[in-house]
């Protein structure tokens, strides 16, 4: 249960709505054409009694707020593509916010089951974006420097330059700690080597809680893998299992290339150090869906799985925002910047079971609307004037004619109308339909409108009644 205050009423930094990110966090780069930022907010749910001032003033439990949502409108499809994320949750709620303050759950997103797992990259300063902090020269004592031509983002990398021919080694920063023996870890990195070495190894050394050095884990790259990194960037992923020892066990990660000539270089970036078996693809706090757990660029990072959803019911020509909500107590919310789906003189019909696939609706003319009076007139004995008993007028009714330029257009409309379910009619803002009308269509008449039979043009006409929006799985009213 939530309190009388709406979720997300209070931004992260007091009441300053300009504070769009939690402390220590940075926004990921925007998607072209999409919203550029989102605002984090704490949840204002009902608190257990023990959190109240009468119980010693203990504060409510507020989880880490690492979620976000980005909206990208597609005027030609009549939809808005949503990308949302929140780490370590099984479900989120997606809500559309309208200018009048109303909140509508996005169909299919209330709740939305989160697919994928949250990843944690335990490599601080994984791309040397914060300089050489944590990087230590190894065999050959190479000179270390920071490059700016690495793979983006962020485009930085560490370069090791050999002063004399031989092996070039580099120890990279890590916070890998396993709780007990047998734990699998995954290490990934991008490498570029100026000359072909005879061998490349990635070594994990282990130390148990007593300070005892344990057997190291060394993975030698194959010849083909080495070739892919000669004079070009290539990604390499290895796994290892923590050896027997008294936990917790601390790891150290090193890469080495042997038999390199004088002046050769070994470049490394995009470090990922993870507990468990993963695909080893790169993720850090600046990735979409990512957050730094401490100082940006110098701490471990969390990468939430990205959830995608298509909103085929967004109003046209109206600025709307989207909110992703973690429904757990203290979960919080994140809100996108306003975005507008351009009507472009196009109208759309959306089916509640297929909201991501609206069909173009070419309405031939504005319908005449009837709002039936719900009333009765009673003659009272002894009174010259009758008495009227009334209720609210009915929703508009009328007749609608849709033009289908081709048989394919006609068939798409017929398929949409086949099961008789209410449909959402959305039109440009200046057509006067507000955010759109849910309509129930009556008997359907197909007409060639004077065209010969072989002509593909058809008109579909039906009476309609404006109705309430139907409920469907994952589309219950927003709190």
C-alpha positions as CSV (number, residue, x, y, z in Angstrom):
1,X,0.0,0.0,0.0
2,X,1.2,3.5,-0.8
3,X,0.6,6.6,1.2
4,X,-1.6,9.5,0.0
5,X,1.5,11.1,-1.6
6,X,2.2,10.0,-5.2
7,X,5.3,8.0,-5.8
8,X,8.3,10.1,-6.9
9,X,6.9,13.3,-5.4
10,X,10.1,14.2,-3.7
11,X,13.3,14.3,-5.9
12,X,16.5,12.8,-4.6
13,X,18.0,16.1,-3.5
14,X,15.2,17.7,-1.4
15,X,12.7,19.6,-3.5
16,X,15.2,20.7,-6.2
17,X,13.9,19.2,-9.4
18,X,17.1,20.2,-11.1
19,X,18.9,17.5,-9.1
20,X,18.3,14.8,-11.7
21,X,20.8,12.2,-10.5
22,X,21.7,10.6,-7.2
23,X,25.0,11.7,-5.6
24,X,28.0,10.3,-7.4
25,X,26.1,9.2,-10.5
26,X,26.3,10.4,-14.1
27,X,23.8,10.1,-16.9
28,X,24.6,7.8,-19.8
29,X,24.9,9.3,-23.3
30,X,21.5,10.0,-24.9
31,X,20.0,7.9,-27.6
32,X,19.7,10.0,-30.8
33,X,16.2,11.4,-31.0
34,X,15.3,10.2,-27.6
35,X,14.9,11.9,-24.2
36,X,18.2,13.0,-22.7
37,X,17.8,12.6,-19.0
38,X,15.6,11.3,-16.3
39,X,14.9,12.3,-12.7
40,X,15.4,10.0,-9.8
41,X,13.0,10.1,-6.8
42,X,12.6,8.3,-3.6
43,X,9.4,6.3,-3.0
44,X,7.0,7.7,-0.4
45,X,5.2,4.5,0.5
46,X,3.6,3.5,3.7
47,X,6.2,2.8,6.3
48,X,6.2,0.0,8.9
49,X,5.3,1.4,12.4
50,X,8.8,0.7,13.6
51,X,10.1,3.4,11.3
52,X,8.0,6.2,12.8
53,X,9.1,8.9,15.2
54,X,7.2,7.1,18.0
55,X,9.6,4.2,17.6
56,X,12.8,6.2,18.1
57,X,12.8,8.1,14.8
58,X,14.5,5.4,12.8
59,X,14.5,6.4,9.1
60,X,12.7,4.4,6.4
61,X,14.7,2.0,4.4
62,X,15.5,3.6,1.0
63,X,17.2,1.4,-1.5
64,X,19.9,2.5,-3.9
65,X,18.2,4.4,-6.8
66,X,19.9,3.3,-9.9
67,X,17.0,3.0,-12.3
68,X,16.2,5.0,-15.4
69,X,14.0,5.2,-18.5
70,X,14.5,6.7,-22.0
71,X,11.7,7.4,-24.5
72,X,12.1,7.6,-28.3
73,X,9.1,8.5,-30.4
74,X,8.5,7.0,-33.9
75,X,6.0,9.2,-35.7
76,X,5.8,6.9,-38.8
77,X,4.8,3.9,-36.6
78,X,2.6,5.9,-34.1
79,X,4.6,4.5,-31.2
80,X,7.1,5.4,-28.5
81,X,9.9,3.0,-27.8
82,X,10.9,2.8,-24.1
83,X,14.1,1.5,-22.6
84,X,14.0,1.1,-18.9
85,X,16.2,-0.5,-16.3
86,X,16.5,-1.1,-12.5
87,X,19.1,-3.4,-10.9
88,X,18.3,-6.3,-8.7
89,X,14.5,-6.4,-9.2
90,X,12.2,-8.9,-10.7
91,X,9.5,-6.5,-11.8
92,X,9.0,-2.8,-12.5
93,X,6.0,-0.6,-13.3
94,X,6.0,1.7,-16.3
95,X,3.6,4.7,-16.2
96,X,2.9,7.5,-18.7
97,X,2.5,11.0,-17.3
98,X,0.3,13.5,-19.1
99,X,0.4,17.3,-18.9
100,X,-2.9,17.4,-16.9
101,X,-1.3,15.3,-14.2
102,X,-3.1,12.0,-15.0
103,X,-1.1,8.8,-14.9
104,X,-1.8,5.9,-17.2
105,X,0.0,2.5,-17.0
106,X,1.7,1.6,-20.2
107,X,0.0,-1.5,-21.5
108,X,2.3,-4.5,-21.0
109,X,4.4,-2.6,-18.5
110,X,2.3,-2.6,-15.3
111,X,4.0,-4.8,-14.1
112,X,6.8,-5.6,-16.5
113,X,8.7,-8.7,-15.6
114,X,12.5,-8.0,-15.8
115,X,14.4,-10.2,-18.1
116,X,18.1,-10.7,-17.6
117,X,20.3,-10.4,-14.6
118,X,22.1,-7.5,-13.0
119,X,25.8,-7.5,-13.6
120,X,28.6,-6.2,-11.3
121,X,31.9,-5.1,-12.8
122,X,34.4,-5.3,-9.9
123,X,37.2,-3.6,-12.0
124,X,37.6,0.0,-10.8
125,X,38.9,2.4,-13.4
126,X,38.2,-0.2,-16.0
127,X,39.2,1.9,-19.0
128,X,41.7,4.3,-17.5
129,X,39.3,7.1,-17.9
130,X,40.5,8.3,-14.4
131,X,44.2,8.0,-15.4
132,X,46.5,5.2,-14.4
133,X,45.1,4.7,-10.9
134,X,45.4,1.0,-10.0
135,X,47.5,0.0,-13.0
136,X,51.0,-1.4,-12.2
137,X,53.7,-2.4,-14.7
138,X,54.8,-6.0,-14.6
139,X,57.4,-8.1,-16.4
140,X,59.7,-5.9,-18.5
141,X,58.8,-2.9,-16.4
142,X,57.0,-1.1,-19.3
143,X,56.3,2.6,-19.2
144,X,52.6,3.3,-18.7
145,X,50.6,6.0,-20.4
146,X,46.9,6.8,-21.2
147,X,45.6,6.6,-24.7
148,X,42.6,8.4,-26.1
149,X,42.1,6.2,-29.2
150,X,40.6,3.2,-27.4
151,X,37.2,1.7,-28.2
152,X,34.3,3.9,-27.2
153,X,33.0,4.5,-24.7
154,X,34.9,6.1,-23.1
155,X,37.7,5.9,-25.7
156,X,40.6,5.7,-23.2
157,X,43.1,2.9,-22.6
158,X,46.4,2.0,-20.9
159,X,49.5,1.7,-23.0
160,X,52.5,-0.3,-21.9
161,X,55.7,0.5,-23.9
162,X,58.7,-1.9,-23.7
163,X,62.2,-0.3,-23.4
164,X,63.8,-3.6,-24.3
165,X,62.7,-6.8,-26.1
166,X,61.0,-9.4,-24.0
167,X,57.8,-9.9,-22.0
168,X,55.4,-7.0,-21.4
169,X,53.2,-7.4,-18.3
170,X,50.5,-5.3,-16.7
171,X,48.5,-5.7,-13.5
172,X,45.1,-4.1,-13.7
173,X,43.0,-2.8,-10.8
174,X,40.4,-5.1,-9.4
175,X,38.1,-5.6,-6.4
176,X,37.5,-9.3,-7.0
177,X,36.9,-11.1,-3.8
178,X,35.2,-14.5,-3.7
179,X,33.5,-15.8,-0.5
180,X,34.7,-19.4,-0.8
181,X,36.6,-21.9,-3.0
182,X,35.0,-23.1,-6.1
183,X,33.5,-19.7,-7.1
184,X,33.7,-19.1,-10.8
185,X,34.9,-15.6,-12.0
186,X,34.8,-14.1,-15.5
187,X,37.5,-11.7,-16.7
188,X,37.2,-9.8,-19.9
189,X,39.4,-7.1,-21.5
190,X,40.1,-5.5,-24.9
191,X,43.7,-5.8,-26.1
192,X,45.8,-4.4,-28.9
193,X,49.4,-5.4,-29.4
194,X,51.7,-3.6,-31.9
195,X,53.6,-6.8,-32.9
196,X,52.7,-10.4,-32.7
197,X,53.8,-12.0,-29.4
198,X,54.6,-15.7,-29.1
199,X,52.0,-16.0,-26.3
200,X,49.5,-13.9,-24.3
201,X,48.3,-15.0,-20.9
202,X,45.7,-13.6,-18.5
203,X,46.6,-14.7,-14.9
204,X,44.6,-14.5,-11.7
205,X,46.5,-14.8,-8.5
206,X,44.7,-15.7,-5.3
207,X,45.3,-14.9,-1.7
208,X,43.2,-16.3,1.1
209,X,42.1,-14.5,4.3
210,X,45.2,-15.6,6.2
211,X,47.5,-13.9,3.6
212,X,48.6,-17.3,2.1
213,X,49.2,-17.2,-1.6
214,X,47.2,-19.9,-3.4
215,X,47.7,-21.5,-6.8
216,X,47.2,-19.0,-9.6
217,X,44.9,-19.5,-12.6
218,X,46.5,-18.8,-16.0
219,X,44.6,-18.7,-19.3
220,X,46.7,-18.7,-22.5
221,X,45.0,-17.1,-25.5
222,X,44.8,-19.2,-28.7
223,X,46.8,-18.4,-31.8
224,X,43.7,-17.1,-33.5
225,X,42.8,-15.0,-30.5
226,X,46.3,-13.5,-30.4
227,X,46.1,-12.7,-34.2
228,X,42.9,-10.8,-33.7
229,X,44.7,-8.4,-31.3
230,X,47.7,-7.6,-33.5
231,X,47.5,-3.9,-34.4
232,X,43.8,-3.9,-33.7
233,X,41.4,-4.0,-30.8
234,X,39.8,-7.4,-29.9
235,X,38.0,-8.6,-26.8
236,X,39.1,-11.6,-24.8
237,X,37.1,-13.3,-22.1
238,X,38.4,-16.0,-19.7
239,X,37.0,-17.8,-16.7
240,X,38.7,-19.2,-13.7
241,X,37.7,-21.1,-10.5
242,X,38.9,-20.0,-7.1
243,X,41.2,-22.6,-5.5
244,X,40.9,-24.2,-2.1
245,X,41.8,-21.8,0.7
246,X,40.3,-20.0,3.7
247,X,37.7,-17.5,2.4
248,X,37.2,-14.8,1.6
249,X,39.8,-15.1,-1.2
250,X,41.2,-12.0,-2.9
251,X,42.2,-12.0,-6.5
252,X,44.7,-10.0,-8.6
253,X,44.5,-9.8,-12.4
254,X,47.5,-9.6,-14.8
255,X,48.0,-9.8,-18.6
256,X,51.3,-10.5,-20.2
257,X,52.6,-10.8,-23.8
258,X,55.9,-12.6,-24.5
259,X,58.6,-12.2,-27.1
260,X,57.9,-8.6,-28.1
261,X,60.5,-6.5,-29.8
262,X,62.0,-3.3,-28.3
263,X,59.6,-0.4,-28.4
264,X,56.5,-2.7,-28.7
265,X,53.3,-1.7,-27.1
266,X,50.5,-3.5,-25.3
267,X,47.3,-1.6,-25.0
268,X,44.5,-2.7,-22.6
269,X,41.0,-1.3,-21.8
270,X,37.4,-2.2,-21.0
271,X,38.2,-4.4,-18.0
272,X,35.4,-6.5,-16.6
273,X,35.8,-8.7,-13.5
274,X,32.7,-10.5,-12.5
275,X,31.6,-13.2,-10.0
276,X,30.0,-16.1,-11.8
277,X,30.0,-17.1,-15.5
278,X,28.9,-14.2,-17.9
279,X,29.4,-13.4,-21.5
280,X,32.1,-10.9,-20.5
281,X,30.8,-8.1,-22.6
282,X,31.8,-4.7,-21.4
283,X,29.7,-2.8,-18.9
284,X,30.5,0.0,-16.5
285,X,28.8,2.8,-14.7
286,X,28.6,5.0,-17.8
287,X,26.9,2.2,-19.9
288,X,23.2,2.5,-20.5
289,X,21.6,0.9,-17.5
290,X,24.9,1.3,-15.5
291,X,25.8,3.0,-12.3
292,X,29.0,3.5,-10.4
293,X,28.9,2.2,-6.8
294,X,31.3,5.0,-5.7
295,X,33.4,7.6,-7.4
296,X,32.5,7.7,-11.1
297,X,35.2,6.0,-13.1
298,X,37.1,4.8,-10.0
299,X,34.8,2.3,-8.4
300,X,33.0,-0.9,-9.2
301,X,29.9,-0.6,-11.3
302,X,26.5,-2.1,-11.7
303,X,24.8,-2.9,-15.0
304,X,21.1,-3.5,-14.9
305,X,19.5,-5.4,-17.8
306,X,17.7,-3.2,-20.3
307,X,14.0,-3.7,-20.7
308,X,12.3,-2.6,-23.9
309,X,8.6,-1.8,-24.4
310,X,6.6,-0.2,-27.2
311,X,3.9,2.2,-26.2
312,X,1.3,2.2,-29.0
313,X,-1.2,4.2,-27.0
314,X,0.7,7.5,-26.5
315,X,-1.3,10.6,-27.4
316,X,-0.2,12.5,-30.4
317,X,1.2,16.0,-30.4
318,X,1.2,16.1,-26.6
319,X,4.3,16.2,-24.4
320,X,4.4,13.2,-22.1
321,X,6.9,11.7,-19.7
322,X,7.4,8.1,-18.6
323,X,8.2,6.8,-15.2
324,X,9.8,3.5,-14.2
325,X,8.9,2.5,-10.6
326,X,10.5,-0.1,-8.4
327,X,7.4,-1.3,-6.5
328,X,9.4,-2.5,-3.5
329,X,9.2,-0.6,-0.3
330,X,11.6,2.3,-0.6
331,X,12.2,1.4,-4.3
332,X,11.8,4.8,-5.8
333,X,11.2,5.9,-9.4
334,X,12.9,7.5,-12.3
335,X,11.2,9.8,-14.8
336,X,12.1,10.6,-18.4
337,X,12.2,14.0,-19.9
338,X,9.0,15.0,-21.8
339,X,8.8,13.7,-25.3
340,X,6.2,14.4,-28.0
341,X,4.9,11.9,-30.6
342,X,4.3,13.9,-33.7
343,X,0.9,13.4,-35.2
344,X,1.9,14.5,-38.7
345,X,-1.8,14.5,-39.8
346,X,-1.9,10.7,-39.2
347,X,-4.5,8.9,-37.1
348,X,-4.1,5.4,-35.6
349,X,-6.2,2.5,-34.2
350,X,-4.6,0.3,-31.5
351,X,-5.8,-3.0,-30.3
352,X,-5.5,-3.7,-26.5
353,X,-3.9,-7.1,-27.1
354,X,-1.4,-5.7,-29.7
355,X,-0.5,-2.2,-28.4
356,X,2.8,-2.2,-30.1
357,X,1.3,-2.6,-33.6
358,X,-1.1,0.3,-34.2
359,X,-2.8,0.4,-37.7
360,X,-3.1,3.6,-39.7
361,X,-6.7,4.9,-39.7
362,X,-7.7,7.2,-42.6
363,X,-10.9,8.7,-41.3
364,X,-12.8,10.2,-44.3
365,X,-14.7,12.8,-42.4
366,X,-15.3,14.0,-38.9
367,X,-18.3,12.0,-37.5
368,X,-21.5,13.5,-36.2
369,X,-21.6,12.8,-32.5
370,X,-24.6,12.1,-30.4
371,X,-24.6,12.3,-26.6
372,X,-27.8,10.7,-25.6
373,X,-29.7,12.3,-22.7
374,X,-30.5,10.0,-19.8
375,X,-33.6,11.5,-18.3
376,X,-37.3,11.1,-17.7
377,X,-40.1,13.7,-17.4
378,X,-42.9,13.2,-14.9
379,X,-46.2,15.1,-14.8
380,X,-47.2,15.9,-11.2
381,X,-50.9,16.2,-10.3
382,X,-51.6,19.7,-9.3
383,X,-48.5,21.2,-10.9
384,X,-48.4,22.9,-14.3
385,X,-44.8,22.1,-14.9
386,X,-43.4,18.5,-15.1
387,X,-40.4,17.3,-13.0
388,X,-37.3,15.9,-14.7
389,X,-35.1,13.1,-13.3
390,X,-31.8,13.0,-15.0
391,X,-28.3,11.4,-15.0
392,X,-25.1,12.1,-16.9
393,X,-25.4,12.0,-20.6
394,X,-24.0,9.0,-22.3
395,X,-20.6,8.9,-24.0
396,X,-20.6,10.1,-27.6
397,X,-21.9,7.8,-30.3
398,X,-21.6,8.2,-34.1
399,X,-20.6,6.6,-37.3
400,X,-17.0,6.3,-38.7
401,X,-15.8,5.6,-42.2
402,X,-12.3,4.5,-42.8
403,X,-10.6,4.6,-46.2
404,X,-8.4,1.7,-47.3
405,X,-6.3,2.6,-50.3
406,X,-5.2,-1.0,-50.9
407,X,-6.5,-4.5,-50.2
408,X,-3.5,-4.9,-47.8
409,X,-4.8,-1.8,-45.9
410,X,-8.3,-3.2,-45.8
411,X,-7.1,-6.6,-44.6
412,X,-5.1,-5.0,-41.8
413,X,-8.1,-3.1,-40.6
414,X,-10.4,-6.2,-40.9
415,X,-7.9,-8.2,-38.8
416,X,-7.8,-5.4,-36.2
417,X,-11.6,-5.4,-36.0
418,X,-12.1,-9.1,-36.2
419,X,-12.7,-9.9,-32.5
420,X,-14.9,-6.9,-31.8
421,X,-12.7,-5.6,-29.0
422,X,-12.7,-1.9,-28.2
423,X,-10.0,0.0,-30.1
424,X,-8.1,3.2,-29.2
425,X,-8.5,5.9,-31.9
426,X,-5.8,8.5,-31.7
427,X,-5.7,11.6,-33.8
428,X,-3.6,14.7,-34.1
429,X,-4.2,17.1,-31.2
430,X,-6.1,19.7,-33.3
431,X,-8.7,17.0,-34.2
432,X,-10.2,17.5,-30.7
433,X,-10.1,13.9,-29.5
434,X,-7.8,14.7,-26.5
435,X,-5.5,11.9,-25.6
436,X,-7.6,9.5,-27.8
437,X,-10.9,7.7,-27.6
438,X,-11.6,4.1,-26.9
439,X,-14.4,3.1,-29.2
440,X,-16.5,0.0,-29.6
441,X,-17.5,-0.5,-33.3
442,X,-20.8,-2.0,-34.4
443,X,-21.7,-3.8,-37.6
444,X,-19.0,-3.2,-40.3
445,X,-19.9,-2.3,-43.9
446,X,-17.4,-2.7,-46.7
447,X,-18.0,-0.6,-49.8
448,X,-16.2,0.0,-53.1
449,X,-17.7,3.5,-53.1
450,X,-18.5,3.4,-56.8
451,X,-15.1,2.0,-57.9
452,X,-14.9,-1.1,-60.1
453,X,-14.4,-4.4,-58.4
454,X,-10.8,-4.7,-59.5
455,X,-10.0,-1.3,-58.0
456,X,-8.3,-1.8,-54.6
457,X,-9.8,1.2,-52.9
458,X,-12.4,0.3,-50.2
459,X,-14.3,2.1,-47.5
460,X,-15.2,0.5,-44.1
461,X,-18.1,2.1,-42.2
462,X,-19.4,1.3,-38.8
463,X,-21.3,2.9,-35.9
464,X,-19.3,3.4,-32.7
465,X,-19.7,4.2,-29.0
466,X,-17.0,5.8,-26.9
467,X,-16.2,3.4,-24.0
468,X,-13.8,3.0,-21.1
469,X,-10.4,1.6,-21.8
470,X,-10.3,-2.2,-21.4
471,X,-8.1,-3.8,-18.8
472,X,-5.6,-6.4,-20.0
473,X,-2.8,-8.3,-18.3
474,X,-0.1,-5.8,-17.1
475,X,-2.3,-2.8,-17.6
476,X,-4.2,-2.2,-14.4
477,X,-4.8,1.3,-13.2
478,X,-1.8,3.2,-11.9
479,X,-1.7,3.9,-8.2
